[in-house]
Amino acid sequence: MSSQEESSLLSSLQGVPPIHLPNDIYIHDFSNPPAADWICPMEYSIGKYNEVRNGMYLQEHFEPNRVLHMGLDIGGPLASPVHSCLDGEVVFSGYHHEDGDYGNTIITKHQVGERTLWILYGHLCSQSIKYTIAGEHVKAGQLIAWLGDEQENGGWVPHLHLQLTWLAPIANSIKGIFTIEQRKEALRSHPDPQLLIGFYY
């Protein structure tokens, strides 16, 4: 299936946005990392898919030269509810402990025609993985999680890392940050979540 056919397929599914956003949201530009004391001027925000973020992923969890962000970041208030984008099955609900990793994470599996799509919801609160467990079937729009704070979400300002992939998870995780050299393959394997939930920028 061509990338254009995949895009059309995902768009036709009319997925549910995981976080209900107001009309006014802040669109981040993380190509130049903000100052450590910078505060987002709006309550809700979007961090871009397929964005090169030099100097942002310096934790030991990341190998050198991984700068390409292949998910969509949706920022919101702590404990904002997170909903399933599609009908599917929970295949992982657990915690990634490394500094800079996803923290509390849920991965769902979806049959899309003859293909299988996985969706990762990262940086959640600890209650999320108790509320939604592996093996559970979920419906589009169903509450599955809440945004976590820095102590439980891998060390980040509260936000959701939403990532789609056609590749089966490895070790209950989906790679979200790539090198520039891996961009072509990453784009092929990890489509823009906005194709599924609608475009914000």
C-alpha positions as CSV (number, residue, x, y, z in Angstrom):
1,M,0.0,0.0,0.0
2,S,1.4,3.4,-1.0
3,S,1.8,6.2,1.6
4,Q,-1.0,8.1,-0.1
5,E,-3.4,5.1,0.2
6,E,-2.4,4.7,3.9
7,S,-3.1,8.4,4.5
8,S,-6.6,8.1,2.8
9,L,-7.3,5.0,4.9
10,L,-6.4,6.6,8.2
11,S,-8.4,9.7,7.3
12,S,-11.5,7.6,6.5
13,L,-11.5,6.1,10.0
14,Q,-12.5,9.4,11.5
15,G,-10.7,8.7,14.8
16,V,-11.6,10.5,18.0
17,P,-9.1,13.1,19.3
18,P,-7.7,11.7,22.6
19,I,-7.9,15.1,24.4
20,H,-10.8,17.5,23.7
21,L,-9.1,20.8,22.8
22,P,-10.5,24.3,22.7
23,N,-10.3,26.4,19.5
24,D,-7.3,28.4,20.8
25,I,-4.2,26.2,21.3
26,Y,-0.5,27.0,21.2
27,I,1.6,25.4,18.5
28,H,5.1,24.8,19.8
29,D,8.3,25.2,17.8
30,F,10.7,22.8,19.4
31,S,13.2,23.1,16.6
32,N,14.9,25.5,19.0
33,P,14.4,24.3,22.6
34,P,12.8,26.9,24.9
35,A,14.6,28.2,28.0
36,A,14.3,26.1,31.1
37,D,12.0,28.6,32.8
38,W,9.8,29.2,29.8
39,I,6.0,28.7,30.4
40,C,3.5,27.9,27.7
41,P,1.2,31.0,27.3
42,M,-1.9,28.8,26.7
43,E,-3.5,26.0,28.7
44,Y,-3.5,23.6,25.7
45,S,-0.8,23.1,23.1
46,I,0.5,20.9,20.3
47,G,4.0,19.7,19.7
48,K,4.6,18.8,16.1
49,Y,5.0,15.5,14.4
50,N,8.2,14.9,12.2
51,E,10.0,17.8,13.9
52,V,13.7,18.0,14.4
53,R,14.4,18.9,18.1
54,N,18.1,19.5,18.5
55,G,19.3,19.6,22.1
56,M,16.0,18.3,23.6
57,Y,16.7,14.6,24.2
58,L,19.8,14.5,26.3
59,Q,18.9,11.9,28.8
60,E,20.8,8.6,28.9
61,H,17.7,6.9,27.6
62,F,18.4,8.3,24.2
63,E,21.3,7.3,22.0
64,P,23.3,10.1,20.4
65,N,21.8,12.0,17.4
66,R,18.2,11.0,18.1
67,V,16.4,14.3,17.4
68,L,13.4,13.5,15.1
69,H,10.1,13.5,16.9
70,M,7.6,11.1,15.3
71,G,4.6,11.5,17.5
72,L,2.2,14.3,18.2
73,D,2.4,16.0,21.6
74,I,-0.8,17.3,23.1
75,G,-0.3,19.5,26.1
76,G,-2.9,20.2,28.7
77,P,-3.6,20.6,32.4
78,L,-2.4,17.9,34.8
79,A,-5.0,15.0,35.0
80,S,-6.7,16.0,31.7
81,P,-8.7,12.9,30.5
82,V,-7.4,10.9,27.6
83,H,-9.7,8.9,25.3
84,S,-9.2,6.0,22.9
85,C,-8.9,7.2,19.3
86,L,-10.4,4.0,17.8
87,D,-12.2,0.8,18.8
88,G,-9.5,-1.8,19.7
89,E,-7.7,-3.8,22.3
90,V,-5.3,-2.8,24.9
91,V,-2.0,-4.7,24.4
92,F,0.1,-3.0,27.0
93,S,-0.6,-1.0,30.1
94,G,2.5,-0.3,32.2
95,Y,5.4,1.8,33.2
96,H,8.7,2.7,31.4
97,H,11.0,3.9,34.2
98,E,13.9,5.4,32.3
99,D,14.4,9.2,32.7
100,G,13.0,10.8,29.5
101,D,10.9,7.7,28.5
102,Y,7.1,7.5,28.3
103,G,6.5,6.8,32.0
104,N,3.0,5.4,32.4
105,T,2.0,4.1,29.0
106,I,-0.9,2.4,27.2
107,I,-0.7,0.8,23.8
108,T,-3.8,-0.3,21.8
109,K,-4.1,-2.5,18.8
110,H,-6.5,-1.9,15.9
111,Q,-7.5,-3.9,12.8
112,V,-7.5,-1.5,9.8
113,G,-8.6,-3.4,6.7
114,E,-6.0,-6.0,6.2
115,R,-3.4,-4.2,8.3
116,T,-2.8,-3.8,12.0
117,L,-2.3,-0.3,13.6
118,W,-0.9,0.3,17.0
119,I,-1.4,3.5,19.0
120,L,0.8,4.6,21.9
121,Y,-0.5,7.0,24.6
122,G,2.5,8.1,26.7
123,H,3.3,10.3,29.7
124,L,0.2,9.3,31.7
125,C,-0.6,9.2,35.4
126,S,-0.1,6.1,37.5
127,Q,-3.8,5.7,38.0
128,S,-4.2,5.2,34.2
129,I,-2.5,1.9,34.1
130,K,-4.7,0.6,36.9
131,Y,-7.9,1.8,35.3
132,T,-7.1,0.5,31.8
133,I,-5.4,-3.0,31.6
134,A,-4.0,-5.2,29.0
135,G,-6.5,-7.4,27.3
136,E,-9.3,-5.0,27.7
137,H,-11.4,-4.0,24.6
138,V,-12.0,-0.2,24.2
139,K,-14.3,1.9,22.1
140,A,-13.5,5.1,20.3
141,G,-14.0,8.0,22.6
142,Q,-13.8,5.8,25.8
143,L,-11.9,7.3,28.7
144,I,-8.7,5.3,29.2
145,A,-6.2,7.6,31.0
146,W,-5.2,10.9,32.4
147,L,-2.1,13.1,31.9
148,G,0.6,12.5,34.5
149,D,3.0,14.9,36.3
150,E,6.8,15.0,35.9
151,Q,7.4,12.4,38.7
152,E,5.4,9.7,36.9
153,N,5.5,10.6,33.1
154,G,9.2,10.3,32.4
155,G,10.1,13.8,33.6
156,W,8.1,16.0,31.2
157,V,5.7,18.9,31.5
158,P,2.2,17.3,31.4
159,H,1.3,16.3,27.9
160,L,0.3,13.2,25.9
161,H,2.7,11.7,23.4
162,L,0.4,10.1,20.8
163,Q,2.0,7.9,18.2
164,L,0.7,5.6,15.5
165,T,2.7,2.8,13.9
166,W,2.3,-0.1,11.5
167,L,5.1,-2.0,13.3
168,A,4.4,-4.3,16.3
169,P,5.7,-2.9,19.6
170,I,9.1,-4.1,20.8
171,A,9.5,-4.7,24.5
172,N,6.1,-3.1,25.1
173,S,7.3,0.2,23.6
174,I,7.2,2.1,20.3
175,K,10.2,4.2,19.4
176,G,9.3,7.8,19.2
177,I,12.6,9.7,18.6
178,F,14.8,8.8,15.5
179,T,17.9,10.1,13.8
180,I,17.7,12.2,10.7
181,E,19.1,9.3,8.7
182,Q,16.1,7.2,9.8
183,R,13.5,9.7,8.7
184,K,12.4,8.0,5.5
185,E,11.7,4.7,7.2
186,A,10.2,6.4,10.2
187,L,7.7,8.3,8.1
188,R,6.7,5.1,6.3
189,S,6.2,3.2,9.5
190,H,4.8,5.9,11.9
191,P,2.1,8.0,10.1
192,D,1.0,11.4,11.3
193,P,-1.6,11.0,14.1
194,Q,-3.4,14.0,12.6
195,L,-4.4,11.9,9.6
196,L,-6.6,10.0,12.1
197,I,-7.8,12.7,14.5
198,G,-7.8,15.8,12.4
199,F,-5.2,18.5,11.7
200,Y,-4.2,21.2,14.2
201,Y,-1.5,23.0,12.2
